[in-house]
Amino acid sequence: MSKTVFVFPGQGSQFAGMGKRLAEAHSSARRVFEEADEALGEDFSKLCWEGPEEELKRTENTQPAMLTASVAAWRVVEEKGLRPDYVAGHSLGEYSALVAAGSLDFSTAVQLVRKRGQYMQEAVPAGVGAMSAILKLPEDKLEAILSEAAQGEVVSAANLNSPDQIVIAGHAGAVARAGELAKAAGAKRVIPLPVSAPFHCALMKPAQERLAADLDATEFRDLAFPLINNWQAREIRTASEARRGLFEQVPNPVRWVETVCHLSDRGVTRAIEVGPGAVLCGLIRSIQPAIECKRFGEAADWDKLGV
């Protein structure tokens, strides 16, 4: 029997206006934005729907905004009776997946990710860290490149996104050196990313330590659907596994290739990207083309799902 996974996007898919038409069309989505306003004590919906873009790009705003828009889309899908066999989320998206799986209350999650964004932003002074995407690096070259580029600084794989795309993070100098070495080794392109902090590397340890107290004080429940986590790319079902996964993902890479392969091995043939954008659908197609992926982030997307 074929199975379905709901996947939830992370930082980078945000845009001013996300979720607005969905909220106008569905009261269940509108209530999610109202819950975010109340939980954060501000008119957060206005930022999501009107911007300005520069404010929306600030990590402490991006993270709760993406979570809010993704959970709003989830509530509509849930209301229409769709249920997944598995859930997964890319980095920040793991929080959305845990809300969908009933492990976290949304109002708690949106406050958590606001703090997560602040801690990540404050972990590394501006200009000290960097991230770059490496496209089509020949196989088995990465480890040697990172080792040579480090020169006493931090540089490591942050997102193992697809066979053709690896994102690296660390000190700006080390990331730049790794990019040059990657091009010399045959990478098709190296693209510096416009991010405000070097996520998913050892420089995020201070953020991880600060987040630990918040995670420990948060109530998690066992999951209604199994989740494939970022940290280990393995199936989890319990409250304690969910909490540990969110702690460990902060300085460790997002193992998205392994996640998608694991889902395929479990019989998943359909994915629905729930939330803004279609980044994860693109990655899934490049990893496992046999998995059909469609998106649901706006009201007009429903008719395209074919359900």
N, C-alpha and C positions, 0 to 999 in steps of 0.2 A: 504493500500500500504506500502510495506517495505521501510525503509529509511536507509541511509548510513551516518556514521560519519567518518571524518578524524581526527585521534588523533596524537598529536605531542609530542615526548619524551623530557624529561628534562635531567638534569645533571646526569651522571653515565653511560650513554650509549655510550660515546665517545670512539673512538679508532683511532690510527694512521692509515691512509689510507682510512678513511670514505669519501665516495663521489667521490673518485678518478676515479674508473671505470665508475661511472655514468657520470662524467664530460667528460671522454674520449669518451663515447658513445653518449652523447647528448649535443649539443652546448648550449641549454637553461640552462642546469645545469652548464656547464663551465662558462657561463656568470655570474651566481650568485657568484661563487668563485672570479671571476675578480672584481665584484662589492664590495665584502668584502675587497679585497686587496686595492682597491681605497679608500673605506670609512675609513679603519683603517690606511692607509698610510704605509703599510708594506706587505711583501710577506706572507700573512696569509694562503694562499692556501698551501704553502709548509709545514707549521706547521700541518695543517689538514691531509695532505697526507703522510708526512714523520716523523712527531714527532719532537723531542723526546717525549716519553710518559709523562715524568715528567713535561715538559713544557705544554703539552696538558691538564694535570690534574690540573694546576693552574686555580682557579675559573675564573679569569679575561680572561683566554684564552678558557676554557671549554665552557663558556656560548656563546660567539660569534661563536665558532666552531660548536657547536650543532645547533645553529640557522641557520648557513650557510648551513650545510649539509642537514638539514631538508627542508629548503626553496628550495634548489637545487632539492631535490626529488619532492617537491610539483610542481615546475615549469614543470617537466617532466610529471607528472600526469595530470596537467592542459592542457599541450600541446596535450596530447592524448585524451582530451575531457571528462575526468571524473570530475564530480561535486558532492560535498557532500550536504546533507541536513543540517548537523550540523558540527561544528568543536569544538575541545577541545584540551587543551594542559596541560601536567603535569608540574607545576611550570614554569620553563623557557620556556617550550613548549607552554605556552599561548602566548608568543610573536610570535612564528612561526605560531600559529593558527590565530593570528590577521593579520599577513602579508598575509596569504592565503585568509583571508576574506576581504582583501582590506582596512583594517582600518589603517594599518601602511605601509609606504614604507620600503622596505628591508634595504636600506642603512642607513636610520634613526634608524631602529630597531637594526642593528648590532652595531652601536655606542652606543645606549642605553644600550644594554646588556653587552658591554665591561665595561661601567661605573657601571652598577649594580653589576657585578662580583667584581670590585675593591672595591666598597663600602661595599659589604658583607664581603670580605676578611679583610678589615680594621676595621670592626665594633667590632671585638672581637680578642684580642691578641692570638697568637698561643698557644695552650695547655689549654686555659681557657674554651673553649666550646667543646662539643662532640655530636654525634648522634649515636643511636643504633636502630636496627630493632628488634622488638619483634614478634616472630612467635607463632601463635596459643595460645594466651592468652585467658583464659576463659572469657566469655562475662561478661560485667559489672564490671570488676575488675580494669580497667585502672585508673579511676578517683581517687579511694582511694589510689592506688599505687603512683601516681604522687603527691598527697597531702602529703603523708607520707615521700616521698623521698626528697621533696623540701628543708626542713630545712632552709628556708630563701633564698634559691637560686632558679634559674629558671629551670624548667623542664616541658615540655608540649608535647602534640601530635603535630608532625610536618607534617606527611603524613599519612592520613587514606587511605591506599593503597588497602586493600582488607579485607574480614572478617578474614583472617588468618595472616595479616601483618600490623603492626602499627609501624611507625618510630617515635621515640621521640628525642627531642633536648633540649639543655640548657647548664648549667654549667656542666663541666666534672664530678665533684663529685656527683651532683644530678642525672645525667644520669646513672652513675655507680650504685648508690643506687637503683634507679628505676629498673635497670636490675636485680639486686639480688632479689628484692621484687617480680618482675614478675616471675622469676624462682620458687620462693617459692610458688607463687600462682598458679603454674601449666603451665606456658608458656613452649612450647616445646623447644625453643631456644631463646637466646638473642645474637645478632651479632653486635658488635661495627663496625661502618662504617668508612672507611678511607676517611673522608671528611676534608676540610680545614677550615670549619666554621660551626657553628650550625644554619642551615637554618630554616626558618619558625617558629621562636619562638621570644619571647620578646627581646632577645639579639640583634635582627636585627633592632630594632627601630632606631638606628643611621643611618643605611643604608637606611631605609625607608625615613627618614627626608632629607637625601642628594639627594635621587632619586626624591623626590617630585618636586624640581625645574626643573629637566630635563624633567620630564613627563609634567609639566605645559607648558614648552616651545616647546613641540612636537605637531605637527599637527596630530590629529586622525580623521578618517572619520567613518561614519556609516558603519556597517558591511554588506557585500553581503550575508553572511550566518550567522545564529544565532550561538553564541558561548555559551557553558556552562562553566562558570568561576570557578576558584579555590576557591575564597574567599567565595562565597555563594552557589556554586553548582547550580546556576540558569541561565536561558537563558538571554543573553543580546544581544542587536542589535545596540546600539547607541555609538557614539564616546565618549561621557562623561562617559558612563558605562564602556567602555573599559579602559579608562585612570584610573578611580577610582579602577577598579579591579586589575590593575598592581601595584598600590600604596598599596592597602590593602593586597595583597597576600604576601608581603615581611615578616611581622612578624606573619602571621596567617597560620593555617594548610591548606594543600592541601586536599580537601574533594573529593577524587577520587571515593570512594564507592558511595557516593551520586550522583556524576556526572554520573557514568555509569548507576545507577538505574533510574535517570532522563531521560537519553537517551532511555533506554528500555521502560519506560512509554510513551515516545513520538513515539514509533513504530520503533525505530532503531533495525535492525536485522543484519547489517553488519558494521564492523569497518575496516578501513585501517590505520595501523600505518605508518605514513609518516616520514621517517628519519632513523637514525642509530638504530640498535638493534630491539628487539622484547619484551621489558619489559612490555609495556602497553598491548600487546596482552595476555601475561600471566596473568596480573591482571584482565583484562576484562573476561577472561575465568573463573576465580575463583569467580567473582562477579555475572556475568550473562552468564552462559554457552550457552544460546540460541542465544547470539550475536556472529556471526562468525567473527573472526578477522584474517586478513592477513597483511603482512608487505610489504612496498615498500621503500627500502633504497639504493638498487643497481640495475644496469641495468638487472641483471639476475632474479630479483624478478618479473618483469612484467608478464612473462608467467605463474607464479604461482598464479596470482591474479584471473585468470579465468573470465576476463571481455572482 
